[in-house]
Amino acid sequence: MTIDEFKALRAVPAPPKKHNKYGAKRTGGHASQKEHERANQLKLMQRAGLISNLREQVKYVLIPTQRDQDGNLLEKECSYYADFVYDKAGVTVVEDTKGFRTAEYRLKRKLMLHVHGISIKEI
């Protein structure tokens, strides 16, 4: 293989980056600009002592994995990932930054209330 042939192989363009179907752009390690800004606000609130125990991307299992009697997988678990969870005045707050409420999100919000007794605070 010559150098020119090798360069031609390397010149293959990278696949295009995936775009969020709702137009959100990843910013600062967060799924959207709105989520990134909220994270910064919550971090400031924690430093000021207004909230405590701030956590991001906390997983809640809504429906566990389903297996048959032989242990074979029938259905994977259904989980909800909260954008932020923190304590405020002794109460745990589960928060989600939303630009668009999908049908899947609305169903998971209802399951969070039914299964865990948690109402999600939407920002």
C-alpha positions in Angstrom: 0.0 0.0 0.0 1.4 3.4 -1.0 1.2 6.5 1.2 -1.4 8.0 -1.2 -3.6 4.9 -0.8 -3.2 5.1 2.9 -4.1 8.8 3.0 -7.2 8.1 0.8 -8.4 5.4 3.3 -8.0 7.9 6.2 -9.9 10.6 4.3 -13.2 8.8 4.9 -15.4 11.4 6.7 -16.6 10.7 10.2 -20.2 9.8 10.6 -22.4 12.7 11.3 -23.1 13.5 15.0 -26.5 12.4 16.3 -28.9 15.2 16.8 -31.5 15.3 19.5 -34.9 15.0 17.8 -36.2 17.9 20.0 -33.3 20.2 19.1 -31.5 20.1 22.5 -27.8 20.5 22.4 -25.5 18.8 24.9 -23.8 21.4 27.0 -21.2 21.0 29.8 -21.9 17.3 30.1 -25.7 17.8 30.4 -28.4 16.8 27.9 -29.4 20.4 27.3 -28.5 24.0 27.9 -31.5 24.3 30.2 -30.4 21.3 32.3 -26.8 22.7 32.4 -28.0 26.1 33.7 -30.2 24.4 36.3 -27.3 22.3 37.5 -25.2 25.4 38.0 -28.1 27.1 40.0 -28.5 24.0 42.2 -24.7 23.9 42.9 -24.8 27.5 44.0 -27.8 26.8 46.2 -25.9 23.9 47.8 -22.9 26.1 48.4 -25.2 28.7 50.1 -26.7 26.0 52.3 -30.2 26.2 50.8 -30.2 22.6 49.7 -28.0 19.6 50.5 -27.0 16.1 49.1 -27.3 17.2 45.4 -27.1 14.2 43.1 -27.5 14.0 39.3 -28.9 11.3 37.0 -30.3 9.2 39.9 -31.9 5.9 38.7 -35.3 4.7 39.9 -36.5 1.2 38.9 -40.2 1.4 37.9 -40.7 -2.1 36.7 -38.1 -4.8 37.5 -36.6 -7.2 35.0 -39.1 -10.0 34.1 -37.8 -13.6 33.8 -39.4 -16.9 33.2 -39.1 -19.9 35.6 -35.8 -21.0 33.9 -34.3 -17.5 34.4 -34.5 -16.5 30.7 -35.1 -12.8 30.1 -38.6 -11.9 29.1 -38.6 -8.1 29.6 -35.8 -5.7 30.6 -36.4 -3.4 33.5 -38.1 0.0 33.0 -36.2 2.8 34.8 -36.5 6.5 35.2 -33.4 8.7 35.6 -34.0 11.9 37.5 -32.0 14.9 36.4 -31.5 16.1 40.0 -32.2 14.8 43.4 -31.5 16.9 46.5 -32.7 17.6 50.1 -34.5 20.8 50.9 -35.7 21.5 54.5 -35.7 17.8 55.3 -37.6 16.8 52.2 -36.1 14.9 49.2 -36.9 16.6 45.9 -36.8 14.8 42.6 -36.4 17.3 39.7 -36.5 17.0 35.9 -35.7 19.8 33.4 -38.2 19.5 30.6 -38.4 21.3 27.3 -40.9 18.8 25.9 -43.0 16.3 27.7 -43.1 13.0 25.7 -45.7 10.3 26.2 -42.9 8.1 27.6 -42.0 10.7 30.2 -45.6 11.2 31.2 -46.0 7.5 31.7 -42.8 7.3 33.8 -43.9 10.3 35.9 -47.2 8.5 36.7 -45.2 5.3 37.6 -42.9 7.2 39.8 -45.9 8.4 41.8 -47.5 5.0 41.9 -44.4 2.8 42.6 -42.3 5.2 44.7 -44.8 7.7 45.9 -42.6 10.5 44.4 -44.0 13.5 42.6 -41.4 14.9 40.1 -40.8 18.6 40.2 -40.6 19.8 36.6 -38.5 22.8 35.6 
